[in-house]
C-alpha cells in the first residue's frame, strides 16, 4: 500500500540514532559504540499488515478514554504491595529477616523480595502514602532492600544464605531501579551501605552461566548489570557487551523483532510470553541510554517487536496464549513496559498518532490486570478465580508471591517510562483490519473491527497448547465464554483430561482386535496395575519390556493364573517364554505346571510340567514349546514355583490350537489431540478480503498414523466468525463431528448454557461481576449443513480442565461428516436472547 507521505513509517527508526532520555532523573553515561551495527536492516515482514491496520484505525472514530493514569498504576501496585507486607519476615534474629515469605509455600520464593522492594520504592518516590504510613512503608522497603542486596552479593544459595532458589539473575534490575527511586529518600548512611553492597556484586558468582549464556535469564542479568554500570556501581561494560553478543543472532531475534526463547520446554517451542519478557529488558537498557555495540540493531528490532505486539494484542488487552507461562497476569504487566516506553518515545519523535496507539494498548493491558484482582487487592496470578492453594493452572515454578510481585515491579517500571499526557486513540486490536501468519511463534492472527481470532499452527511444547482455533475475543463479551484458550489432554501440573478440547474436528475409528481368552483369576502381582497376567497372553515381547511382563513380588515362590477360553477347543501345545525382567536382569520363572478342564467345578488334569531355563539380558528369549494331548478344554491354569534372582517373572504364554475371537475397538481422536511432533508443516493464505471481512485457509500436513492433512477455512467479520474444516484421513473413519467448547467455571462464577436443537444453536451466558468489568454477556454458536442435512447437537457432559477453569463440550454432526458442517461463532455482548 502506497503511503501519502515520504516520511518513514512509524515502525522505522531511520539511519540516525539519538539516545532519548525519557526521565529527567536518568543521567545517561556517554558511551561510544564499540562495533558499528548494520544500518541497512532486513525487510520488516509485518510492514504491509501494519499499513492495513493503520488504515483501518485511521477510519475509526474516537473512543472514550480508559482513564488509566499514573494514579491507576500506583493504586494497583499499592494493592499488591500492601497485601504482601504482612508476609515479610520481621524476626531480626532470622537469616531471612526482611524477606517476603510466600503464604502458601511457607518460604521465600525466587525474586519476591527484590520486586517487593522496587514496588514499595516506587510508591514512596511518588509520595503515595500519608506521612505515618510513608515512614512505616519506608522501614519495610529498607528491610527488603538490605535483605535482597545482601543475598545478591552472597550469590547462589547455600542453606538460607544467597538468592532464593538460585534466582540472582532476577534480583539486580529491580534493586537498581529501587536504588534510583530511593536516592534522597532514606538516610545517607543506609543508602551508602546499599551502594556498597551493589558495588561488591560479582556476576560470575551470582548469575547462572555468566557471561556465556542466552535466553531470558541471561538478558535479565545483563540488564541489571547495565543499570549497575549506569548508576556508577561497576567500572566497565566489557562483560555486559560480551553477554549481549550471545543475544545478537538470527536464531534468537526474528525480522519482526520477536525474541525466541526455547528454554524450559519438553518439545520444540518458542513460548509466547518469553518473546515479550526478554524484550522488556532490552527496552529498559535502551531507555537508560545504552549506545554501545550493536545499539542501532537493538533499537530497530525492539521497535519492530513493539509494533508486532500491537497487532498480537487482543481487544481485551491480553497477550496471545501459547506455551509455558501463558495466561499468567505478568504477561499483561510486561506489555505495559513496552507500550508505555514506545508511546513516550514516539511522542518525543512527534509521531503523536502512533504514540496514542501505544498509550491505549498499555491502558488495555492495565484494565486486563484489574479484572483479576482479588477482594484483598492482590492478583489471581493465573486467569482463573480458584483458591490459590489449589494452584489451578499454575506451572511448577508458579507461586503466589513472586507472580504477584513481579507484575507489581513491571508496573513500577512502566511508571518510570510513561508519558501520561499522551491522549488515547483506539488501539489496533480494537479496530482490526488485518490478518497474518507469525511462523516463528506458530500463530495465525486475524482481526476485523475488533473481533480477534488466534489459531495455533504448531502446539507449543506439550502440555500447554492445542492446535487450531484457540482464541476468539471481542470487547463486550466475556472472553472466557467466547474462548480464551484450548485445553490440552495433559495439562501442566494436573491429571489428564479425557480428551484435548478446542473448536475443531473429532473422528471415530476402529481397530481390529484378536482375543484368545480372559484371565479368570490370578495371584497378586508386584503391581496389579502394571504387571497383570493378561500382559503375557499371546504376547510379542522379544525385548522383555518390563511393562509387558507378569511379575510377582520379591521372594514369592509360587503363583498361578487361570485363563478362560471363549469356547471349548482342542489344545496341541503350550508355549512359554521366560523373562529376565528387562534391563534389571534380576528375575525369572523356574518350574511350571499346566492343568486344564472343561468345567472349573470338575477335576483338573495335569497336561504339562517342567522347568524353564534361565535367560539373561542380551541373550535371545526363546519360546519353549511343550506338546499337549490335543484334547479339548475351556479352562487352563498355569502354576509357577521357584524363581531365578529376586522373584518370578514370565514374558509370554500361548496355547496352540486356540482360535481367536475377532472384534473391534472404537476410539475417538481429534485435531486438538494430535501430538505437535506429527505436524510436518502448515500454510496460510487469504481467500477473500474487503473492508468488512477477511477469509483465509490454514492447512496442516501431518505424519500422524490417522491423518494426512487438515484444512480449516475461516471467514471473519466484525460480528462473527464462520468456521469449516476438511480431513484427509489415512485410515477409515467411522464418523466425524465438530467439537464446540463450552466454558463452565473460572472457580467463582458459572456459566449457564442451552442447546436449541430446532434452531441448531447453542447459547452460553456469563453473569458478569464488578471485577470482570462486565455485566451479563452471551456467546452463540450456530451449526448448519452445507448440504441442508439435519444437524445433531449433543452435550458430551465431560469436565475438561483448562488454565482458566473447566470446560465441557457439545458435539455437532451430520450424516455427511464434519466437512459438511459450518460453524458460526457470534459474540453477543449484553444482547442475550
VEXLO-610326 format. One record per residue (C-alpha): residue in one letter; y, x, z. Coordinates in steps of 0.1 Angstrom, whole numbers, padded with zeros to 4 digits, always signed. Each point is the difference from the previous one (the first is absolute). Last residue first. Layout:
VEXLO-610326
AYXZ ...
END
This chain:
VEXLO-610326
X-0138-0316+0238 X+0017+0030+0014 X+0034+0009-0014 X+0008+0026+0028 X-0010+0029-0024 X-0023-0013-0027 X-0017+0033-0010 X-0020-0009-0031 X-0033+0016-0010 X-0014-0013-0033 X-0037+0008-0006 X-0015-0005-0035 X-0038-0002-0002 X-0022+0003-0031 X-0006+0037+0005 X-0016-0009+0034 X-0029-0019-0014 X-0005-0028-0025 X-0014-0024+0025 X+0032+0003+0020 X+0008+0018+0033 X+0025+0005+0027 X-0012+0015+0033 X+0024-0005+0030 X+0005+0028+0025 X+0005+0009+0036 X+0026+0024+0015 X+0005+0017+0033 X+0027+0022+0015 X+0025+0023-0017 X-0022+0030-0003 X-0026-0022-0015 X-0032-0016+0015 X-0018-0026-0021 X-0012-0032+0018 X-0023-0019-0023 X+0004-0037-0006 X-0009+0002-0037 X+0022-0030-0010 X-0011-0015-0033 X+0022-0008-0030 X-0019-0013-0031 X+0018-0002-0034 X-0010-0026-0025 X+0003+0012-0036 X+0032-0001-0021 X-0010+0031-0020 X+0027+0023+0016 X-0011-0014+0034 X+0026-0005+0027 X+0006+0014+0035 X+0032-0007+0020 X+0010+0020+0030 X+0029-0009+0023 X+0018+0019+0027 X+0021-0016+0027 X+0029+0006+0024 X+0010-0013+0034 X+0029+0018+0016 X+0008+0036-0008 X+0015+0031+0017 X-0036+0010+0011 X+0014+0006+0035 X+0013-0036+0004 X-0032-0015-0012 X-0017-0014-0031 X-0026-0028-0002 X-0019+0014-0030 X-0015-0025-0025 X-0027+0007-0026 X-0006-0023-0029 X-0030+0001-0022 X-0002-0017-0034 X-0024-0016-0025 X+0021-0032+0001 X-0031-0021+0007 X-0015+0027+0022 X+0031+0001+0022 X-0010+0028+0024 X+0018+0004+0033 X+0017+0027+0021 X+0015+0005+0034 X+0011+0035+0010 X-0004+0013+0035 X+0025+0017+0023 X-0006+0028+0026 X-0026+0024-0013 X+0011+0003-0036 X-0020-0031-0010 X-0017-0018-0029 X+0011+0015-0033 X-0019-0016-0029 X-0014+0023-0026 X-0010-0015-0034 X-0033+0011-0015 X-0007-0007-0036 X-0035-0008-0012 X-0030+0014-0018 X-0036-0011-0004 X-0034+0014-0007 X+0013+0032-0014 X-0024+0020-0022 X+0009+0036+0004 X+0025+0025-0015 X+0028-0025+0001 X+0032-0001-0020 X+0021-0024+0021 X+0031-0020-0007 X+0029-0009+0023 X+0029-0024+0000 X+0031-0002+0022 X+0032-0021-0002 X+0028+0011+0024 X+0027-0025+0011 X+0037-0008+0004 X+0020+0030-0012 X-0025+0005-0028 X-0031+0022-0002 X-0028-0003-0026 X-0030+0021+0009 X-0033+0009-0018 X-0027+0019+0017 X-0028+0019-0019 X-0032+0012+0016 X-0023+0026-0016 X-0036+0013+0000 X-0012-0019+0031 X-0032-0002+0019 X-0012+0036+0003 X+0036+0012+0004 X+0013+0026-0024 X+0032-0019-0005 X+0029-0006-0024 X+0029-0020+0014 X+0025-0020-0021 X+0034-0013+0013 X+0016-0024-0024 X+0037-0010-0001 X+0024-0030-0002 X+0036+0000+0012 X+0021-0031+0004 X+0035-0014+0000 X+0021+0026-0018 X-0028+0006-0024 X-0031+0022-0003 X-0034-0007-0013 X-0032+0021-0002 X+0009+0030+0020 X-0027+0027+0004 X-0019+0016+0028 X-0030+0023-0001 X-0027+0009+0025 X-0026+0028+0003 X-0034+0010+0012 X-0002-0024+0029 X-0033+0004+0017 X+0014+0024+0026 X+0022-0028+0014 X-0031-0019+0011 X-0002-0035-0013 X+0006-0025+0028 X+0033-0014-0013 X-0015-0006-0034 X-0027-0021+0016 X-0037-0001+0008 X-0023-0027+0012 X-0038+0004+0002 X-0030-0020-0009 X-0036+0012+0008 X-0027-0008-0025 X-0037-0003+0004 X-0033+0014-0012 X-0030-0002+0024 X-0020+0032-0003 X-0037+0001-0007 X-0019+0020+0026 X-0028+0021-0015 X+0010+0033+0015 X+0013-0002+0035 X+0031+0020+0007 X+0016+0019+0030 X+0026+0028-0001 X+0020+0025+0021 X-0015-0001+0035 X+0014+0014+0032 X-0018+0004+0034 X+0014+0022+0027 X+0015+0033+0010 X-0020+0025-0021 X-0031-0013-0017 X-0014-0034+0013 X-0029-0018+0016 X-0010-0035-0007 X+0009-0024-0029 X-0011-0036-0005 X+0004-0017-0034 X-0008-0037+0002 X-0009-0021-0031 X+0003-0037-0007 X-0008-0020-0032 X-0034+0014-0008 X-0023+0002-0030 X-0027+0027-0003 X+0004+0030-0022 X-0018+0023+0025 X+0030+0023+0005 X+0005+0035-0014 X+0024+0023+0018 X+0029+0015-0020 X+0022+0027+0017 X+0035+0000-0016 X+0014+0035-0001 X+0033+0011+0015 X+0008+0033-0019 X+0010+0028+0023 X+0036+0010+0010 X-0002-0015+0034 X-0036-0001+0013 X-0030-0023-0002 X-0028-0005+0025 X-0032-0013-0015 X-0009-0036+0008 X-0032-0007+0020 X-0025-0028-0007 X-0007-0037+0001 X-0007-0027-0026 X-0013-0036-0002 X-0004-0009+0037 X-0006-0038+0001 X+0021-0023+0021 X-0014-0031+0016 X+0013-0035-0006 X+0033-0014+0013 X+0020+0023-0023 X-0017-0016-0030 X-0013+0017-0031 X-0004+0034+0017 X+0009+0037-0003 X-0001+0031+0022 X+0014+0034-0010 X-0004+0029+0025 X+0022+0031+0000 X+0001+0034+0016 X+0029+0025-0003 X+0035-0013-0007 X+0029+0025-0003 X+0031+0012+0018 X+0023+0031+0004 X+0012+0010-0035 X+0037-0009+0009 X+0010+0000-0037 X-0020-0031-0008 X-0025-0011+0027 X-0031+0020-0010 X-0017-0031-0015 X-0035-0010-0011 X-0007-0021-0031 X-0027-0026+0002 X-0018-0019-0028 X-0028-0024+0008 X-0024-0010-0028 X-0017-0029-0018 X+0013-0031+0017 X-0011-0035-0012 X+0027-0026+0006 X+0007-0028+0025 X+0035-0011-0005 X+0036+0011+0006 X-0013+0029+0020 X+0006+0001+0038 X+0005+0035+0014 X-0008+0010+0036 X+0016+0031+0016 X-0013+0027+0023 X+0010+0026+0025 X-0016+0027+0022 X+0010+0034+0014 X+0036-0007+0012 X+0013+0035+0007 X+0034-0007-0016 X+0005-0036-0013 X-0015-0012-0033 X+0012+0006-0035 X-0008-0022-0030 X+0020+0018-0026 X+0026-0010-0026 X+0031+0010+0021 X-0015+0035+0004 X-0001+0009-0037 X-0034+0015-0006 X+0009+0015-0034 X-0029-0018-0017 X+0012-0034+0012 X-0014-0027-0023 X-0012-0028+0023 X-0029-0024-0003 X+0007-0010+0035 X+0017+0029+0019 X+0032-0016+0011 X-0017-0032+0011 X-0013+0019+0031 X+0035+0000+0015 X+0020+0032+0003 X+0037-0006-0001 X+0006-0033+0019 X-0031+0004+0022 X+0010+0035+0011 X-0028+0022+0012 X-0024-0028-0009 X-0015-0027+0021 X-0036-0008-0012 X-0003-0025-0028 X-0006-0036-0009 X-0001-0022-0031 X+0013+0025-0024 X+0004-0017-0034 X-0019+0001-0033 X+0000+0016-0034 X+0036-0011-0010 X+0014+0012-0033 X+0037-0009-0006 X+0020-0007-0031 X+0038+0003+0004 X+0025-0028-0004 X+0037-0002-0007 X+0029-0020+0014 X+0036+0007-0010 X+0034+0003+0016 X+0033+0003-0018 X+0034+0006+0015 X+0027-0009+0025 X-0009+0022+0030 X-0030+0004+0022 X-0027+0025+0008 X-0032-0015+0013 X-0017-0010+0032 X+0025+0023+0018 X-0012+0031+0017 X+0009+0008+0036 X+0033+0017+0008 X+0017+0034+0002 X+0011-0001-0036 X-0011-0031-0020 X-0034+0000-0017 X-0002-0028-0025 X+0037+0007-0009 X+0025-0029+0006 X+0029-0006-0024 X+0036+0004+0009 X+0032-0020+0003 X-0011-0033-0016 X+0021-0032-0003 X-0012-0009+0035 X+0011+0032+0016 X+0032+0003-0020 X+0014-0032+0017 X+0019-0016-0029 X+0038+0000-0002 X+0002+0034-0017 X-0029+0006-0024 X-0030+0022+0004 X-0034+0002-0017 X-0022+0030+0010 X-0035+0013-0006 X-0009-0010-0036 X-0028+0023-0011 X-0019+0027+0019 X-0005-0001+0037 X+0015+0023+0027 X-0004+0019+0032 X-0037+0008+0006 X+0000+0017-0025 X+0023+0027-0014 X+0023-0019-0023 X-0013-0028-0021 X+0007+0011-0035 X+0021-0024-0021 X+0016-0019+0029 X+0023-0029-0011 X+0034-0009+0015 X+0019-0031-0009 X+0036-0008+0009 X+0018-0033-0006 X+0036+0010+0003 X+0012-0012-0033 X-0029+0015-0018 X-0017+0030+0017 X-0030+0020-0012 X-0017+0029+0016 X-0032+0017-0012 X-0012+0026+0024 X-0024+0029+0002 X+0024+0024+0018 X+0001+0026-0028 X-0005-0027-0026 X+0032-0019+0008 X-0002-0028-0025 X+0031-0020-0008 X+0015-0035+0000 X+0037-0009+0001 X+0025-0029+0002 X+0002-0001+0038 X+0030-0016+0018 X-0009+0003+0036 X-0020+0032-0002 X+0029+0016-0019 X+0021-0007+0031 X+0027-0026-0002 X+0035+0014+0008 X+0011+0014+0033 X+0033+0015+0010 X+0003+0037+0011 X+0019+0003+0033 X-0031+0008+0020 X-0003+0035-0015 X-0034+0012+0012 X-0013+0035+0006 X+0001+0003+0038 X-0010-0037+0005 X-0030+0007-0024 X-0012+0027+0024 X+0001-0023+0029 X-0020-0026-0020 X-0026+0028-0006 X+0000+0008+0037 X-0006-0037+0009 X-0028-0002-0026 X-0017+0030+0016 X+0005-0015+0035 X-0021-0031-0008 X-0028+0019-0018 X-0001+0026+0027 X-0002-0025+0028 X-0025-0026-0013 X-0025+0024-0014 X-0013+0005-0035 X-0022+0031-0006 X-0033-0019-0005 X+0020-0023-0023 X+0010-0033+0014 X-0006-0034-0016 X-0007-0017+0033 X+0003+0025+0028 X-0013-0026+0025 X+0022+0013+0028 X+0030-0007-0022 X-0005-0037+0004 X-0001-0015-0035 X+0033-0007-0018 X-0006+0015-0034 X+0020+0024-0022 X-0010+0032+0017 X+0020+0016+0028 X+0009-0033+0016 X+0034+0011+0009 X+0019+0004+0032 X+0024-0026+0014 X-0019-0017+0028 X-0005-0032-0021 X-0016+0022-0027 X+0018+0012-0031 X-0018-0005-0033 X+0026-0019-0020 X+0027+0025+0011 X-0018+0027-0020 X+0003-0020-0032 X+0036-0006+0007 X+0005+0038+0002 X-0017+0005-0033 X+0021-0027-0016 X+0032+0017+0013 X-0011+0033-0015 X-0006-0016-0034 X+0035-0016+0003 X+0017+0033+0006 X-0020+0015-0029 X+0012-0026-0025 X+0036+0003+0013 X-0001+0037-0007 X-0010-0007-0036 X+0029-0023-0004 X+0025+0024+0016 X-0009+0031-0020 X+0031+0019+0011 X-0020+0031+0007 X+0006-0003+0037 X-0013-0036-0003 X-0031+0014-0016 X-0006+0024+0029 X+0006-0027+0026 X-0023-0025-0016 X-0024+0029-0006 X-0001+0008+0037 X-0004-0036+0011 X-0029-0006-0024 X-0019+0031+0008 X+0003-0004+0038 X-0006-0037-0001 X-0033+0005-0018 X-0014+0019+0029 X+0005-0031+0022 X-0018-0021-0026 X-0032+0020+0000 X+0005+0006+0038 X-0011-0036+0005 X-0036+0007-0009 X-0014-0021-0029 X-0013+0030-0018 X-0009+0030+0023 X-0029+0010-0023 X+0000-0011-0035 X+0019-0027-0019 X+0026-0027+0007 X+0034+0002-0016 X+0029+0007+0023 X+0015-0032+0014 X+0035-0014-0002 X-0011-0036-0004 X+0011+0002-0036 X-0027+0027-0005 X+0011+0036-0004 X-0016+0019-0029 X+0031-0005-0022 X+0023+0016+0026 X-0026+0027+0009 X+0001+0013-0036 X+0038+0004+0004 X-0005+0020+0032 X-0027+0021-0016 X+0023+0009-0030 X+0027+0011+0025 X-0025+0022+0019 X-0012+0014-0033 X+0035+0010-0011 X+0011+0014+0034 X-0032+0018+0005 X+0003+0017-0034 X+0036+0009+0006 X-0010+0016+0033 X-0026+0022-0016 X+0007+0029+0023 X+0030-0005+0023 X+0025-0029+0003 X-0012-0019+0031 X+0031-0017+0012 X-0010-0024+0029 X-0004-0029-0023 X-0023+0021-0022 X-0022+0009+0029 X+0000-0037+0012 X-0010-0012-0035 X-0029+0026-0001 X-0011-0016+0033 X+0001-0035-0014 X-0020+0011-0031 X-0029+0009+0023 X-0002-0036+0013 X+0006-0018-0033 X-0031+0013-0018 X-0021+0000+0031 X+0005-0038+0004 X-0017-0006-0034 X-0032+0019+0006 X-0009+0024-0028 X-0038-0002+0000 X-0033+0012-0012 X-0025-0005+0028 X-0002+0003+0038 X+0037+0005+0003 X+0020+0018+0026 X+0020+0021-0024 X+0007-0008-0037 X+0038+0000+0002 X+0016-0007-0033 X+0038+0000+0003 X+0018-0023-0025 X+0030+0011-0020 X-0009-0019-0032 X-0009+0033-0017 X-0027+0004+0027 X+0001+0024+0029 X-0030+0015+0017 X-0022+0010-0029 X+0031+0009-0020 X+0009+0028+0025 X+0027+0009+0025 X-0015-0011+0033 X-0016+0034+0007 X+0032+0017-0009 X+0017-0019+0029 X-0021+0020+0024 X+0013+0033-0014 X+0035-0014+0001 X-0004-0008+0037 X-0016+0034+0005 X+0031+0017-0013 X+0026-0023+0016 X+0018+0023+0024 X+0010+0007+0036 X-0010-0031+0020 X+0019-0024+0023 X+0032-0001-0021 X+0000-0037-0002 X-0008+0001-0037 X-0029+0024+0007 X-0015-0025+0025 X+0006-0027-0026 X-0019+0021-0025 X-0028+0005+0025 X-0003-0037+0005 X-0001-0006-0037 X-0027+0027-0002 X-0021-0018+0025 X+0002-0034-0016 X-0007+0015-0034 X-0031+0018+0012 X-0014-0031+0018 X+0006-0021-0032 X-0021+0021-0023 X+0001+0037-0008 X-0008+0031+0020 X+0005+0037+0001 X+0029+0005+0025 X-0013-0009+0026 X-0035-0015-0001 X+0005-0025+0029 X+0032+0006+0019 X+0007+0013+0035 X-0012+0036+0000 X+0010+0009-0036 X+0033-0019+0004 X+0010+0020+0032 X+0026-0021+0019 X+0022+0023+0021 X+0033-0012-0014 X-0009-0036+0009 X-0007+0009+0036 X+0034+0018+0002 X+0017-0030-0016 X-0015-0022+0026 X+0011+0022+0029 X+0035+0002-0015 X+0001-0038+0000 X-0009-0001+0037 X+0027+0026+0008 X+0026-0019-0020 X-0006-0033+0018 X-0008-0027-0025 X+0021-0019-0025 X+0017+0029-0018 X-0030+0006-0023 X-0023-0030+0006 X+0000-0012-0036 X-0006+0034-0015 X-0027+0008+0025 X-0017-0034-0009 X+0000+0010-0036 X-0017+0033+0009 X-0025-0019+0022 X-0008-0025-0027 X-0007+0028-0025 X-0019+0023+0023 X-0027-0023+0015 X-0021-0010-0030 X-0015+0033-0008 X-0009+0004+0037 X-0026-0027-0004 X-0029+0018+0017 X-0014-0030+0018 X+0031-0001+0022 X+0021+0032-0004 X-0005+0027+0026 X-0014+0000+0035 X-0022-0028+0013 X-0032+0019-0008 X+0009+0027-0026 X+0019-0017-0027 X+0015+0018-0031 X+0035+0014+0007 X+0016+0011+0032 X+0035-0002-0016 X-0008-0035-0011 X-0013-0011+0034 X+0032+0013+0017 X+0021-0017-0027 X-0018-0033+0006 X+0002+0001+0038 X+0037+0011+0001 X+0010-0026-0026 X-0020-0028+0018 X+0016+0008+0034 X+0035+0001-0017 X-0007-0034-0016 X-0009-0015+0033 X+0031+0014+0018 X+0022-0011-0029 X-0015-0035+0002 X+0010-0002+0037 X+0035+0012-0008 X+0005-0024-0029 X-0013-0029+0022 X+0027+0006+0025 X+0028+0005-0026 X-0009-0029-0023 X-0024+0007-0028 X+0003+0005-0038 X+0023+0030+0002 X-0007+0010-0036 X-0013+0034+0011 X-0019-0015+0029 X-0019-0023-0023 X-0008+0028-0024 X-0011+0022+0029 X-0024-0028+0011 X-0017-0001-0034 X-0001+0038-0001 X-0017+0003+0034 X-0025-0028-0007 X-0009+0018-0033 X-0005+0032+0020 X-0023-0017+0026 X-0021-0022-0024 X-0010+0030-0022 X-0038-0001+0004 X-0010-0024+0028 X+0006+0006+0037 X-0028-0016+0020 X-0012-0034+0013 X-0012-0011-0035 X+0014-0035+0005 X+0034+0006+0017 X+0005+0033-0020 X+0016+0025+0024 X+0034+0013-0010 X+0007+0035+0014 X+0026+0009+0026 X-0024+0017+0025 X-0032+0006-0019 X-0008+0031+0021 X+0003-0022+0030 X+0019+0010+0032 X+0031-0019-0011 X-0019-0033-0004 X+0023-0021-0022 X-0024-0003-0030 X+0018-0023-0025 X-0017-0033-0005 X+0028-0022+0012 X+0024+0016-0025 X-0023-0013-0027 X+0015-0035-0002 X+0035+0014+0001 X-0006+0022-0030 X-0014-0028-0021 X+0027-0026+0007 X+0026+0028-0002 X-0010+0011-0035 X+0002-0037-0012 X+0034-0004+0016 X+0012+0033-0014 X-0010-0010-0036 X+0017-0034+0002 X+0030+0016+0016 X+0003+0024-0030 X+0001-0032-0021 X-0026-0021-0017 X+0019-0031-0009 X-0025-0013-0025 X+0030-0007-0023 X-0001-0032-0020 X-0009+0006-0036 X+0021+0005-0030 X-0010-0012-0035 X-0026+0016-0022 X+0007+0013-0035 X+0006+0035+0012 X-0034+0000+0018 X-0018-0010-0032 X+0016+0029-0019 X-0007+0023+0030 X-0037-0008-0001 X-0002+0005-0037 X+0017+0034+0002 X-0022+0009+0029 X-0031-0007-0020 X+0014+0021-0028 X+0005+0030+0024 X-0034-0004+0016 X-0016+0030-0018 X+0029+0024+0009 X-0001+0026-0027 X-0006+0036+0011 X+0029+0019+0015 X+0024+0024-0017 X+0019+0017+0028 X-0030+0019+0013 X+0005+0015+0034 X+0017+0034+0003 X-0017+0020+0027 X+0015+0012+0032 X+0028-0025+0000 X+0029+0011+0022 X+0004-0017+0034 X+0031-0009+0018 X-0008-0017+0033 X+0009-0037+0002 X+0020-0014+0029 X-0014-0035+0006 X+0024-0019+0023 X+0021-0011-0028 X-0030-0019-0013 X-0009-0005-0037 X+0004+0036-0010 X-0004+0002-0038 X-0016+0032-0014 X+0012+0002-0036 X-0024+0002-0029 X+0011+0005-0035 X-0024-0009-0029 X+0000-0038+0005 X-0017-0019+0028 X-0016-0027-0020 X-0011-0032+0018 X+0034-0016-0004 X-0001+0002-0038 X+0021+0027-0016 X+0034-0010-0013 X+0000-0007-0038 X+0006-0037+0007 X-0014-0031-0016 X-0035+0012+0005 X-0027-0005-0026 X-0033-0015+0010 
END
